[in-house]
Every structure is written in structure tokens, then in C-alpha cells.
Amino acid sequence: MSELPAGEFTLKNRRVFKKGFYQDRSTGQQLFLLLGLSLMSFFIIGLLGTFILSAMTGITVEQLATISKMKTPHPQLGFFIRGMQLAQFLGLFLVPSWLAARLFAVEPARDYLKLTRPVHPGFWMIGITILLFSLPLVQWLGELNRAVEFPPALADWMKEKENDANDTVKALLGLRSVKDLLLNIVFIAGLAAVGEELLFRGVLQRMFFRQFGQAWPAIILSAFLFSSMHMQFFGFLPRFVLGILLGAVYWYSGSLWTAILGHFFYDALLIVLVYFNPVLLQDEPVVGPQAMMVSGLVSALLVTMHLHWMLRHTKVDQYQDKENDSSEHNS
């Protein structure tokens, strides 16, 4: 087999990363590529970040894995965890989302990810209030989720994974200074809101709509992956519902910013509540089951009313027509 001249090989590599090079590929191929890019980016940036942070703080990965067993927290623990959150944001969310926007469309990344104004000015506020009003509903669904009985061996494994996922966040929320409160709002609420919405709503939900040609299957599937990724099985149902709400806010508003803002204010409110009420870090509910059910049902009614208002004021048909132009490549 003859070898390609060096110039042709270089040109071929450049074409792979050319804007819109994978636009006409099937949704399955795009999804597979996105997964590969995410894993590669997360591994490289996460590994580099771990080495740098370990060198700066003296904290090893083994120590980080036993946070809950530390009698005296390391003075640099907060800095280390926030640094790892930044590395995760870059490697798992920001870089893959930007690459997807570049490879899967010829339009600017800002337009592909819908980082534009919503189709109605009222959606700026409605996206926030939907998520805030959903809090009692989410808490009630969380209790229902935890009441589900699993085989003992499976339940123990799920609980272990849930504790592993919660330990680092609880370590940050347990820091009690005002500075730590503000940093937690930025690094927990801010990075999660921007990163997760870019990937799950901005990229995945759009890809699934391209496949199905309908909004709600795309919203539900992206919400399912959103909840699954957190590896918190006893909180799967409430996080799944949150994903659906965020997907609906994004879809009806035509802007990813509304979902980002709603996500941010939801997480920021929880951080502030925990700061002033540390008892909320415990797994036990702070109100009785009947009061939780009533507040959950009222919350569901308010959320439904907000979604109905969005449905009445949306211009989703224009957005849908544009998406259908792209979905024709799958036929």
C-alpha cells in the first residue's frame, strides 16, 4: 500500500476538525463521537488537573477518596475540590460541547447551542421561577424515590455510590465562612448550571430532536441521561424531573440561557439554605410526609401553570422548522 504524502495527511487531519464536518452524519455516529470526545477530554484535563492540584496542595487522590473519614479536614481541601470541579467543567462539559458545536453544524457555536435571547422577554423570569417553584415537588419525589425497596446487595452498592458522589459536595457545603458560601455558589451552582446545560440540553437534546423529530422524546431522553450521569440512584427520580423541566424551559424559550439561569438559581438557593440550616445536609426529612405531599402537589400545580404560560407564548414552530431542516439528513 502506498503511503500518503505528508501534505495530504495533514490536510486530512484538518478536514476532520473542519467546521460542520460531521453535520451530515447520523445521530448515532454523532453521539458516539461526542462520547469519545467527552471521555478523552475528561481524562486528559482531569489527569492534568489532579497532578497540578496535588502538587499545589499536598492532597493525594487517596486522601480525597476518604473525605468522610477525615477527623480534621485538610486546610487546602476546599481549594482542591473546587479545582477538580473546574477541571470537570472544562473536560466533561465545555470542551466537548464546543467541539460538538463546531463539528456538527456550520452555524456559529452560539447559534447551535442556542446561546441567544429567548423568543419572549418573560421567559427570562419564568425559567427561574419554574425551577424555584419546583423545589417542594423535587423534595417530595426524593422521598418517594428513597422509599423504593431494592435487593439488599443492590441497595448497599447504590448507597455506596451515592455516598461517594455526595461526599465532596458535602465537604464544600460544610465550610462555614461567607467567602466559602460565595465560592460554593460560583463553583457548585455556576459551573454545574453552565456545563450541564451546554451538554445535556444544548447538545444532546438537540441531537435527539434531530433523530426523533419531536421535542418531548428528546427532552425525556436527555433528562434520563442527565439524571443517570450523577450516579445517585436514590435521587434519580427528582433529578429526572428537574431534567425534564430544564429541557422544557429550553425548548419553549428557544434559548439555553433560560435553562442555565433556572438551573443556577435552583442550585444557588439550595446552597444558601444549607449554609443557614446545616441540618439540611442530613438525609432525614425536616417536615412530615403529609406536609411534604401537600407542598409537592401545590408545587406541581404552580410548575404546570408556568409551563402552560410558556406554551401559550412560545414561537417553537419557527425553531422546529429550523431543526427539521437538519433532521432531513437522517432520512
Secondary structure, DSSP 4 states (H G I P E B T S, - for coil): -PPPPHHHHHHHHHHHTSTTTTTTS-HHHHHHHHHHHHHHHHHHHHHHHHHHHHHHH---HHHHTTGGG-SS--TTHHHHHHHHHHHHIIIIIIHHHHHHHHHS-SS-HHHHTT-S--SSTTHHHHHHHHHHHTHHHHHHHHHHHHT----HHHHHHHHHHHHHHHHHHHHHHT--SHHHHHHHIIIIIIHHHHHHIIIIIIIIIHHHHHHHSSHHHHHHHHHHHHHHHTT-GGGHHHHHHHHHHHHHHHHHHT-HHHHHHHHHHHHHHHHHHHHH-GGGGSSS-SS-HHHHHHHHHHHHHHHHHHHHHHHHH--HHHHHHHHHHHHGGG-
